[in-house]
Structure formats: C-alpha cells, structure tokens
Amino acid sequence: MMPRGILTLGGALVATTVWAGVAHAEPAPASSNARGASPAVAPADAKAARKLFDVAKARYDASDYAGALVQFHEANRLEPSPQVQRFIGFCLDRLGKLAPALEAYESFLASAPASMQKEVDETAARVAVLKAIPGKVRVETTLLGGMVSVDGRDVGPLPQEDLELSPGKHEVRITIAGYPPIVRELDVPHVAKITLRVPLAAPEMASPAPVEPEPPAHADDAPPASAARPPARPSKVPMYVAGAVALAATGVGATFGLMALGHKSDFDKNPNAASASGAESAAIIADVAFGIGLAAAVTTAVMFFNEGKGGEGKASEHAERGGAVRVSASPVVTPHGAGIGAFFRF
C-alpha cells in the first residue's frame, strides 16, 4: 500500500503522496512513464529508500522539516524519485530556503509522471507564487552619503538594505558627490538575496584656478623707517590679578581667623578635642591665606610702583618675549605656621 500525506501549499493546498519510485522488482514498461522513468535500482537500495521515505514523511508530519530533509535527500540518493524531490522542495519551502525550494519544485515538474497530474498542478501553482516574489538586493560602497536609483527611479541613500526588485534585469545607478556616476546592470534571480558591492574610482579633481603673479615691489612703496610701530606697553592684567588674589586671600584668612578665635573661645569655656581640632585647622588655613594674600599684595605693589619707571624699555623687552607672564609658587612652612610664596616674571 502506497503512503499518503497532506501538504499545504501557500497555506491551503492539499497534496496526495504517491511514491513514484520502483513499485516492483521488475522494470516498468517504457510507455508507462511518459515524462521520464527512474533508472534501474537494486532491490536492496529501493527497499532502503522506501524505508527512509517513511521515516522522513513521519518527521515531516511532525513539523521536523530539517530532520526530514536529511532523510529525503538520502532516500533520493538511493532511489531517485520525483515524489521525494517534491518533498525536498516542501521541506526547503517550510525552512524559508525559497531559492533551493524553487529548484527542487522545478526538478519535480520536469520528471513527474502523468499519474501525478494533481501534484503537478499544485506544485506549478506554488512555483508561480515563488517566482512572483521580488529578489532582495543589498547595495553598498566604501563611502556613505551617495544616492541609489534603479531604472531611473530614486530609491534612497547608501547603503541600501534588502532593496526589493522584481526578477529580471535592472539598471542600478549610484551617485556620490566628487565621484563619477556608477552604473551597473543587475540580473535579479527569483527569491534570491544578493549583494552589489561597488568599488569607487578616483574622485573627480577640479582644475585649479590659475594663480596670477604679484607685481614686484618698488623701493618707493616701502614704508618709511619712522613709521615703524611703537613698542607695546606691558599688560596691566597681571597686576590686577595679583591685587584680586591679595584681596581674596586676605578675606579667606580673616574668615578662618575669626573661626579659629570662635573655636578657642569654645575651648576655653568647655575644653574638648573637637574645639581644639577646629581651632587648629582654622588657624592653619588662616595662616596660609594670609601668607598668600601678603605675597600677592607685595607683588601688586611692586608692579604698581614699577609702572612708570623704565616702562618703555621694559615694554620693549616684554614685547620681545611675546608678552608672556610666568608665575611660580612655592610653599612656606615654619614651626608656627604655613604659607605660600608667588613669584611673577614679566
């Protein structure tokens, strides 16, 4: 008794399973299979092929399409059969491998016997559906920012992911600023995914504009020596900065000095470690701040009193050095306090 099965083509087609291999150990008459007969197969191979077909069909009915596909391929190797080829197409179709499924379906249609006309019609309908599915093309180059057009219609910028094109020939045109247009003829197969990689030629280089030589300078055009620019006077910004530092440091020192006196008063009223520590920390910060303020104040005074003494000569020297101001600072620590010294060089 021959196996029967059900298969849905496009979601709703029902097919009848017919084993189209060798039905008997004796060869079939030449006229019994008008579309092509299978070559003679050893009885042992035919028996093993039919057993594999049954196993594969059971896996197919259980939706194990990958496992069934392996068994169907082995059965077809032992005994080539249009029916097995058809089921190979079914498995590939269910697994989403549409291009090889289409090849398997067409192989079945080319060798199916006249007794399988119903299966032929159903498979031909599925082939027509697959051939109507557009191919997917990826267009990429080494640069972004270009535009892609197909058959004279703009489709968007580079790169193009899964650009759907109907099966057949198309003209793909890529334009990128600074490069010559790139045109490719593309033959898109059925239900296929292909990648079009386009190498870029050297960019178009614009011809440089001619450079006109400048007229030679005349002696009469030279500026007089007396018109030389006077030396720049030194900037007063460092003096202002030093003065601001002196004021800020003095304010900080006074604030922390008052805090130290407050902590000392608390300690005199209620001696404790917290008051002693707070008084000591505030006193140290006040000493450091007063030290910075004193150094900045002295610097400000020196710059102020030297403003009018030898200003022009120092201005020239200052200008020759590029107007750079160098500031160096070093900490000052004594047995009774700490501070910081600053040295400005103009």
Order of alpha helices (4+ residues) and beta strands (2+ residues): alpha-alpha-alpha-alpha-alpha-beta-beta-beta-beta-beta-beta-beta-alpha-alpha-alpha-beta-beta
